[in-house]
Amino acid sequence: MTSFDMNKQLPLIAILRGVKSSEVLDVAKILIDEGFTMIEVPLNSPDALSSIRLLVEHFGDDYLVGAGTVTNSEQADAVIATGAKLIVTPNYNEAVVKHARSAACVCLPGVVTPTEAFAALAAGASGLKLFPISQIGVEGFKALKSVLPSSTLCLPVGGINPTPESMKLYMDIGAAGFGLGSALYRAGMSLEQIQNNARSFVSVFNAIKAAK
């Protein structure tokens, strides 16, 4: 798969912060088996580029894999060199977005304010990572969503749990999905626990979506 239609992805991004290259393939296989199609390794993980290369080699033709916590163009270049097609940032950096998009990568920059959101979209962002969603809140997201183009892909990130209480309010407002961190994966977590967490997230997300 050389290009990715975001509408065909399960819009839950697995954030594997702290994952080691020796375990990343086992973790990714479990996530994929449970329905995940998007996996990011934050660059502040141990030997992150090696993990990303492994993901690209084994899963990159069929799934959207890449890096998170990309904060400058040099880092974006290093990620692009692995063949990854997903670049996620914690902040809005115009150069990173344009760099990623010029390499045909899906780019999801972190934004909080309307100014950041519209600037990111103007730079070519594939969608918006609303981070930290705890700062924006439900009412803040509702206000932001009301002024964004209706087709904007919005993914709240930060503190999302696999429960209707955590996910439904944002989905009701228009969140397409979520970025999932420590409630899905933490360094040292057993494969069985990761599988249970992944299954719970997918189940709750699909149930909420089916009820709409």
N, C-alpha and C positions, 0 to 999 in steps of 0.2 A: 504494500500500500504506500504510494508515494505522496498522496495528499489526503487530508483528513477532513471529512464533513462532520463538524461538531454536532450536527443534529443526529448523527448516527452513533454518538458516544453515550455511554452511561455517564451523566454529568456529575460524577463523584470522583474527585481527584484524591488518590491515595498519596499522602505526604509521608515519605519514609525518612524522617529526620533521624540521623544517628545510625542508619543501617550500614553494615559492613559489606564490602564486596564479596566476602566469603559466604554471605547468607542472602544476598539480594535476590538471586534467582529463585531460591526456595520460597521466599516471601512473595515475590511477584507471581509465581505460579499459583499459589494459594489465592491471591487476590483475583487473578484472572479467572480461575476456576469458579469463583463466587460471583463473577459478573463484571468486575472492574475492567475498564478499558483505558484508563489514564493513570499513569504512575509517575510521580516526581521524586527525585532524590535531591534534597536541598544541598547546596554547595558547601555548607558548613558541616556536612557529615564526613566521617573518615574516608579519605580517598574517594571522594564522590565521583570524580570523572571516570574512575575505573568501574564503579558500579553502573554508571550511566552507559558506558561502552558495552558492558555485559548485557544490559537490558536491550540496548539497540540491536546487538548481535542476535539475541535469542527471541526477542518479541517485537522489534521495531518495525517489521514489515506489516504487522497486523494490529498493533496497539500503539497508543500515543504515549510515548515515554520521553522523559527529559529531566530538566533541572528546575529546582526552586531556589529561592534566595539568590537570584542573579541580580547584581546591583550595578554592574558597569559593562561597558562594551567589550573589554578584554575577557571578562568571564563569559559573556555571550558568545564570543568567538570560540573559546575553548569548548563550550557546550556544542555549538554548531559543528565543530570539527569531529565530534564523536558520531555524528549522524542523527542525533536526537532531533525531534520535531516539536518538542514542548518546552517553552521557556516561561517560567513563572517568577514574578518579582514581588518583593515585599512593599515596594514603593513605585511611584511613577517616575520613570526616567525615559525621556523622549528618545535618546540615542539607543537605548537597549531595545525599545519597542520597534524602532525602525530597522535596527540591525536584524532582529529576529524575523520580522516580516519579510525583509529582503532575502532571507534565506528560506522562505516558505515555511517558517515555523509558526505553530500556534503560540500566541503570546498573550498571557494573562497578567497584566500589571496590577499591583496592589494600589487601591485608591480608597480615600475616605470622603473627600469633599466633591461637590459638583464640579468645581474648577478642575480638579485632577481627573475626574471621570470623563469630562468632555475633551480635555486635552489628550487623554489616552486614546479615546476613540478617534480623534482627529489624526493622531499619529499612526493609526492602523491597528490598534489592539483588537485581538480576536474576541475579547470579552473582558469583563472586569472582575478582579478578585477584591471583594469588599473586606478589607482587613485593617485593623481587627474589627470584626463585626460587633464585638462587645462595646466598642466606642461609638459605632453608628447606631446600634439598637434597632428595634423593630420600627419605631416611629421615624427614625432617621432614614432607614432604608425605604420606608413607604414614601417619604417626601422625595428622596432621590429618584426612586423608580418612576415617580409621576412625571418627571421632566426628561428622563432619558428616552432615546428612541425605543419604540416598543420592542424592537427585535434584539435589543442589547442583551447579551448573555451575562447574567449576574450570578456570581458564586460567592456567597458569604463564607468566610474562613475565620476560625478561631473559636474554640470552645464548643463546637457542634458535637452533640451526642446522638447515639442511635435510638432516639425516642421521638414520638410524635410531638411532644411538648417542645423539644429543641428545634425540630425541623419544619413543622407544619405552618407556623405563623409566617416564616420567611417564604415558604413555597406559595402560600395564599397570596402574598403580595406580588410574587413574580420571580422569586429565585429559581433559576433553572436547575441548580444543584448546589454542591458544596465542596470545599476543600476540607479534607479530613486528616487531622493530625494525631495527637496523642490518644484520642479515644479509639482510634483504629490501630495505630502502631506506635510502640515505644521500643527503644533499644532494650534488648534483653527479654522481650515478651516472647512467650512460647508460640510455636507455629499453631498450636491448637487454639490459643487465645486469639491470635490474629484472625484465624479462620472464623471463629465465633463472632468476633467483632465485625468482620467484613459481611458475614451473612446477615447480621442484625441490621447494619446500615442499608444494605441493598433491599432487604425485606421491608423495612419501615419506609424508605424512599418510594419504592414501587407501590406500596399500599396507599400512601398519601396521593401519589400521582393518579392511581387508578380510581380513587374516590372523587376526583375533580369532575 
